[in-house]
Amino acid sequence: MERLVIVQTKLPEDVLAELKKKTGEKTTKEALAKAVDHFLECSHVKIAPKAAKARRRSGRIPVYLDNIFKQYRISVSNE
């Protein structure tokens, strides 16, 4: 039996709308699932090498989410 894990992320509405359009799905859940499946199976995806040492951050935002926020110019306040 598969073990299912619930995950969360923040995406701008326009990015989510484009993802739904490209995947042909109507729901956010299905569009994200289809995108993740494609990423895992696509032979054109190149995995970036791991950094030698991860920098330590304060706050609750993981480094990979911080990179996504910077890519899409999303401002996040550290509380």
C-alpha positions in Angstrom: 0.0 0.0 0.0 1.3 3.5 -0.9 2.0 6.0 1.8 0.5 9.3 1.0 1.9 12.6 2.3 0.1 16.0 2.3 2.3 18.9 1.2 1.7 22.7 0.9 3.3 25.5 -1.1 2.5 29.0 -2.1 2.1 29.9 -5.8 0.9 33.1 -7.5 -2.6 32.7 -9.0 -1.4 33.4 -12.5 1.2 30.6 -12.3 -1.4 28.2 -11.0 -3.8 29.2 -13.8 -1.1 28.6 -16.4 -0.3 25.2 -14.8 -4.0 24.2 -15.0 -4.1 25.3 -18.6 -0.9 23.4 -19.6 -2.0 20.2 -17.8 -5.6 20.3 -18.9 -6.8 19.8 -15.4 -9.6 21.8 -13.7 -8.5 21.3 -10.1 -5.3 22.6 -8.4 -4.7 19.2 -6.8 -4.8 17.3 -10.1 -2.8 19.9 -12.0 0.0 19.8 -9.3 -0.1 16.0 -9.2 0.2 15.8 -13.0 3.1 18.3 -13.0 5.0 16.4 -10.3 4.5 13.1 -12.1 5.8 14.7 -15.3 8.8 16.1 -13.5 9.7 12.7 -12.0 9.4 10.8 -15.3 10.7 13.4 -17.8 14.1 12.5 -19.3 14.9 16.1 -20.1 14.9 17.2 -16.5 18.4 17.7 -15.1 18.8 17.4 -11.4 21.1 20.2 -10.0 24.0 18.9 -7.9 23.6 19.4 -4.1 25.3 22.3 -2.6 28.4 21.5 -0.6 27.0 23.1 2.5 23.5 24.4 3.0 23.4 27.9 4.4 21.6 28.3 7.7 18.4 30.4 7.6 16.3 32.0 10.2 12.6 31.9 9.9 10.3 29.1 8.7 10.7 29.2 4.9 12.8 26.4 3.5 15.6 27.3 1.1 14.0 25.7 -1.9 10.8 27.7 -1.3 12.8 30.9 -0.9 14.3 30.2 -4.4 10.8 29.7 -5.9 9.7 33.0 -4.3 12.7 34.8 -5.7 12.1 33.3 -9.2 8.4 34.5 -9.2 9.2 37.7 -7.3 6.9 36.8 -4.4 7.5 38.9 -1.3 7.4 37.0 2.0 7.6 38.7 5.4 9.5 36.8 8.1 7.4 36.8 11.2 
